[in-house]
Amino acid sequence: MDLVTLAKNPVPSGARTGTFRSYDGVKLRFARWEGTREPARGTVCVFQGRSEFIEKYFEVVADLRRRGFTVATFDWRGQGGSERLLSNPRKGHVRSFGDYDQDLAAFMKEVVLPNCPPPFIALAHSMGGHILLRNASAPQSWFSRIVLSAPMIAISSKELSYPPPMPRLYSEVLCAMGLGRMYAPGGSDRALDEDPFEGNVLTSDRERYTRNCLVIETAPRLGLGSPTIRWVRSALRSIATVSAPSYAAQVKVPLLLFAAGMDQVVSTTAIEELGTRLKVGSHILIPQARHEILQETDEVRHDFWAAFDSYLGIDGIAP
């Protein structure tokens, strides 16, 4: 499927796009680019959060290519330009987070390993960060390092309709009753990127927020509404695993975690607690950032990229 281009969000030059199929035949959209500067540093694989899409990361793609990286990315099942899973394409649904693991494996085997130079570094946001954290404890990893932006280690209490442990119990009971395809309480077809800038919980940067809204306005098929009950159940089951005190010791890939001080979507405290327990990782708090650090103001993004460059030993990158 072609990428959507706008005057204020053009497709970076040299894009190679296409689709591949996951283990169960679900069709997933991908894109990749070669670096634009020497020295060549390998490949950064960019993994989105829930409801996001490749077009939202064009600026990030350009930032990485200027650093000499090849970039590869794809849309998770059920969102962006990938195949939707329910008759209502706006419902954010998944059978199990294990399906996301399989999507990741198919992407690496079908797109990255045959076409992109090593070493491989993962850059993942929110739900994508959660999935990469799940895979960071695997006996073998494709990635030499993983950078996570506001990873979903726990959902913010402000995002839950009921206090813990009620959401887990509620979702388990409704799924057992065959109601897993219903929206979670308060859910709708409306995407977060379709809400007004005022009062949004994603970014304090009006221009970048408006840019992302324009992508959805131009291509409504890329938009995704609220999660279903089954998505919530799957997320909370997986969160119980990665937030367990013993999980940090199982992580085998060096991690750099970024936490947003003004995050109302995922728990900043959970990110910091994991960061302090990691044997092969660390964390950085950006106090003035909202949830979408990579869609934030120039000041916030400067702080992110300065830490990213230091972590990977990159010097002298022009803004």
DAMO-V106423 format. One record per residue. N is the residue number from 1. SS is DSSP state (H for helix, E for strand, L for the rest). D_LAST is the distance of its C-alpha to the last C-alpha in Angstrom with 1 decimal. Layout:
n->N ss->SS d_last->D_LAST
n->N ss->SS d_last->D_LAST
//
This chain:
n->1 ss->L d_last->31.1
n->2 ss->L d_last->28.6
n->3 ss->L d_last->25.2
n->4 ss->L d_last->24.9
n->5 ss->L d_last->22.7
n->6 ss->E d_last->22.0
n->7 ss->L d_last->20.6
n->8 ss->L d_last->17.9
n->9 ss->E d_last->17.5
n->10 ss->L d_last->18.3
n->11 ss->L d_last->19.1
n->12 ss->L d_last->16.5
n->13 ss->L d_last->18.4
n->14 ss->L d_last->20.8
n->15 ss->L d_last->21.8
n->16 ss->E d_last->25.0
n->17 ss->E d_last->26.8
n->18 ss->E d_last->30.2
n->19 ss->E d_last->32.3
n->20 ss->E d_last->34.1
n->21 ss->E d_last->36.8
n->22 ss->L d_last->37.0
n->23 ss->L d_last->40.1
n->24 ss->L d_last->42.1
n->25 ss->L d_last->41.2
n->26 ss->L d_last->38.5
n->27 ss->E d_last->36.2
n->28 ss->E d_last->32.4
n->29 ss->E d_last->29.6
n->30 ss->E d_last->26.8
n->31 ss->E d_last->23.8
n->32 ss->E d_last->22.0
n->33 ss->E d_last->19.5
n->34 ss->L d_last->19.0
n->35 ss->L d_last->15.9
n->36 ss->L d_last->14.2
n->37 ss->L d_last->13.6
n->38 ss->L d_last->16.0
n->39 ss->L d_last->17.2
n->40 ss->L d_last->18.4
n->41 ss->L d_last->18.2
n->42 ss->L d_last->20.5
n->43 ss->E d_last->20.2
n->44 ss->E d_last->18.7
n->45 ss->E d_last->21.1
n->46 ss->E d_last->20.0
n->47 ss->E d_last->22.9
n->48 ss->L d_last->23.1
n->49 ss->L d_last->25.0
n->50 ss->L d_last->28.3
n->51 ss->L d_last->28.4
n->52 ss->L d_last->24.9
n->53 ss->L d_last->24.3
n->54 ss->H d_last->22.0
n->55 ss->H d_last->20.7
n->56 ss->H d_last->19.3
n->57 ss->H d_last->16.7
n->58 ss->H d_last->15.4
n->59 ss->H d_last->11.9
n->60 ss->H d_last->12.2
n->61 ss->H d_last->13.7
n->62 ss->H d_last->10.8
n->63 ss->H d_last->8.4
n->64 ss->H d_last->11.4
n->65 ss->H d_last->12.3
n->66 ss->H d_last->9.3
n->67 ss->L d_last->10.6
n->68 ss->L d_last->13.9
n->69 ss->L d_last->15.6
n->70 ss->E d_last->18.3
n->71 ss->E d_last->18.3
n->72 ss->E d_last->21.5
n->73 ss->E d_last->22.5
n->74 ss->E d_last->25.6
n->75 ss->L d_last->27.3
n->76 ss->L d_last->29.8
n->77 ss->L d_last->33.4
n->78 ss->L d_last->34.4
n->79 ss->L d_last->31.1
n->80 ss->L d_last->28.6
n->81 ss->L d_last->30.0
n->82 ss->L d_last->32.1
n->83 ss->L d_last->35.9
n->84 ss->L d_last->37.0
n->85 ss->L d_last->39.8
n->86 ss->L d_last->42.0
n->87 ss->L d_last->43.8
n->88 ss->L d_last->41.6
n->89 ss->L d_last->38.1
n->90 ss->L d_last->36.5
n->91 ss->L d_last->38.0
n->92 ss->E d_last->35.6
n->93 ss->L d_last->38.0
n->94 ss->L d_last->38.3
n->95 ss->L d_last->41.5
n->96 ss->L d_last->40.1
n->97 ss->H d_last->36.8
n->98 ss->H d_last->38.2
n->99 ss->H d_last->37.6
n->100 ss->H d_last->33.8
n->101 ss->H d_last->34.3
n->102 ss->H d_last->36.1
n->103 ss->H d_last->33.3
n->104 ss->H d_last->30.9
n->105 ss->H d_last->33.4
n->106 ss->H d_last->34.0
n->107 ss->H d_last->30.3
n->108 ss->H d_last->29.9
n->109 ss->H d_last->33.2
n->110 ss->H d_last->33.0
n->111 ss->H d_last->29.4
n->112 ss->H d_last->27.4
n->113 ss->H d_last->29.9
n->114 ss->H d_last->31.3
n->115 ss->H d_last->28.1
n->116 ss->L d_last->25.1
n->117 ss->L d_last->24.7
n->118 ss->L d_last->25.1
n->119 ss->L d_last->24.2
n->120 ss->E d_last->23.5
n->121 ss->E d_last->21.3
n->122 ss->E d_last->21.7
n->123 ss->E d_last->19.2
n->124 ss->E d_last->21.5
n->125 ss->E d_last->21.8
n->126 ss->L d_last->25.0
n->127 ss->H d_last->27.9
n->128 ss->H d_last->26.0
n->129 ss->H d_last->25.4
n->130 ss->H d_last->29.1
n->131 ss->H d_last->30.1
n->132 ss->H d_last->28.0
n->133 ss->H d_last->29.5
n->134 ss->H d_last->32.9
n->135 ss->H d_last->32.2
n->136 ss->L d_last->30.9
n->137 ss->L d_last->34.6
n->138 ss->L d_last->35.9
n->139 ss->L d_last->37.7
n->140 ss->L d_last->35.3
n->141 ss->L d_last->31.7
n->142 ss->L d_last->29.5
n->143 ss->L d_last->26.5
n->144 ss->L d_last->25.7
n->145 ss->E d_last->23.5
n->146 ss->E d_last->22.9
n->147 ss->E d_last->20.2
n->148 ss->E d_last->21.5
n->149 ss->E d_last->20.0
n->150 ss->L d_last->22.9
n->151 ss->L d_last->25.5
n->152 ss->L d_last->28.8
n->153 ss->L d_last->31.1
n->154 ss->L d_last->33.1
n->155 ss->E d_last->33.1
n->156 ss->L d_last->32.9
n->157 ss->L d_last->36.3
n->158 ss->L d_last->35.2
n->159 ss->L d_last->34.7
n->160 ss->L d_last->38.2
n->161 ss->L d_last->41.2
n->162 ss->L d_last->43.5
n->163 ss->L d_last->43.3
n->164 ss->L d_last->43.3
n->165 ss->L d_last->45.2
n->166 ss->H d_last->46.3
n->167 ss->H d_last->43.4
n->168 ss->H d_last->44.1
n->169 ss->H d_last->47.9
n->170 ss->H d_last->47.5
n->171 ss->H d_last->45.4
n->172 ss->H d_last->47.8
n->173 ss->H d_last->50.9
n->174 ss->H d_last->49.6
n->175 ss->H d_last->48.5
n->176 ss->H d_last->51.9
n->177 ss->L d_last->53.4
n->178 ss->L d_last->51.6
n->179 ss->L d_last->49.3
n->180 ss->L d_last->45.9
n->181 ss->L d_last->44.7
n->182 ss->L d_last->45.0
n->183 ss->E d_last->42.0
n->184 ss->L d_last->41.4
n->185 ss->L d_last->42.9
n->186 ss->L d_last->41.2
n->187 ss->L d_last->39.4
n->188 ss->L d_last->39.0
n->189 ss->L d_last->37.5
n->190 ss->L d_last->34.8
n->191 ss->L d_last->31.2
n->192 ss->H d_last->29.0
n->193 ss->H d_last->26.6
n->194 ss->H d_last->29.5
n->195 ss->L d_last->30.1
n->196 ss->L d_last->29.1
n->197 ss->L d_last->26.0
n->198 ss->L d_last->28.2
n->199 ss->L d_last->29.3
n->200 ss->L d_last->27.1
n->201 ss->L d_last->26.4
n->202 ss->L d_last->23.2
n->203 ss->L d_last->20.3
n->204 ss->L d_last->20.1
n->205 ss->L d_last->17.6
n->206 ss->H d_last->19.9
n->207 ss->H d_last->17.8
n->208 ss->H d_last->16.7
n->209 ss->H d_last->20.3
n->210 ss->H d_last->21.8
n->211 ss->H d_last->19.8
n->212 ss->H d_last->21.3
n->213 ss->H d_last->24.7
n->214 ss->H d_last->24.7
n->215 ss->H d_last->24.4
n->216 ss->H d_last->27.5
n->217 ss->H d_last->29.2
n->218 ss->H d_last->28.7
n->219 ss->L d_last->29.7
n->220 ss->H d_last->31.9
n->221 ss->H d_last->32.8
n->222 ss->H d_last->29.5
n->223 ss->L d_last->30.3
n->224 ss->L d_last->32.1
n->225 ss->L d_last->34.2
n->226 ss->L d_last->35.5
n->227 ss->E d_last->36.6
n->228 ss->E d_last->40.2
n->229 ss->H d_last->42.5
n->230 ss->H d_last->42.3
n->231 ss->H d_last->38.5
n->232 ss->H d_last->38.9
n->233 ss->H d_last->41.7
n->234 ss->H d_last->39.7
n->235 ss->H d_last->36.7
n->236 ss->H d_last->38.9
n->237 ss->H d_last->40.8
n->238 ss->H d_last->37.6
n->239 ss->H d_last->36.3
n->240 ss->H d_last->39.6
n->241 ss->H d_last->38.9
n->242 ss->H d_last->35.4
n->243 ss->L d_last->36.0
n->244 ss->L d_last->39.2
n->245 ss->L d_last->39.2
n->246 ss->L d_last->40.1
n->247 ss->L d_last->37.2
n->248 ss->H d_last->34.6
n->249 ss->H d_last->36.9
n->250 ss->H d_last->36.9
n->251 ss->L d_last->33.2
n->252 ss->L d_last->32.8
n->253 ss->L d_last->29.1
n->254 ss->E d_last->26.6
n->255 ss->E d_last->24.8
n->256 ss->E d_last->21.9
n->257 ss->E d_last->22.5
n->258 ss->E d_last->20.4
n->259 ss->E d_last->22.7
n->260 ss->E d_last->22.0
n->261 ss->L d_last->24.1
n->262 ss->L d_last->25.0
n->263 ss->L d_last->25.7
n->264 ss->L d_last->28.9
n->265 ss->L d_last->28.8
n->266 ss->E d_last->29.0
n->267 ss->L d_last->30.4
n->268 ss->H d_last->28.0
n->269 ss->H d_last->31.0
n->270 ss->H d_last->31.7
n->271 ss->H d_last->28.2
n->272 ss->H d_last->28.7
n->273 ss->H d_last->32.2
n->274 ss->H d_last->31.3
n->275 ss->H d_last->28.6
n->276 ss->H d_last->31.2
n->277 ss->H d_last->33.7
n->278 ss->L d_last->31.6
n->279 ss->L d_last->32.7
n->280 ss->L d_last->29.7
n->281 ss->E d_last->26.9
n->282 ss->E d_last->25.3
n->283 ss->E d_last->23.7
n->284 ss->E d_last->21.2
n->285 ss->E d_last->21.8
n->286 ss->E d_last->19.2
n->287 ss->L d_last->21.8
n->288 ss->L d_last->20.4
n->289 ss->L d_last->19.4
n->290 ss->L d_last->21.7
n->291 ss->L d_last->22.5
n->292 ss->L d_last->19.7
n->293 ss->H d_last->16.8
n->294 ss->H d_last->14.5
n->295 ss->H d_last->15.6
n->296 ss->L d_last->15.2
n->297 ss->L d_last->13.5
n->298 ss->H d_last->9.9
n->299 ss->H d_last->11.6
n->300 ss->H d_last->13.3
n->301 ss->H d_last->10.5
n->302 ss->H d_last->8.6
n->303 ss->H d_last->12.0
n->304 ss->H d_last->12.6
n->305 ss->H d_last->9.8
n->306 ss->H d_last->10.6
n->307 ss->H d_last->14.2
n->308 ss->H d_last->13.7
n->309 ss->H d_last->12.3
n->310 ss->H d_last->15.1
n->311 ss->H d_last->17.6
n->312 ss->H d_last->17.1
n->313 ss->L d_last->16.7
n->314 ss->L d_last->13.3
n->315 ss->L d_last->12.0
n->316 ss->L d_last->9.5
n->317 ss->L d_last->6.5
n->318 ss->L d_last->3.8
n->319 ss->L d_last->0.0
//
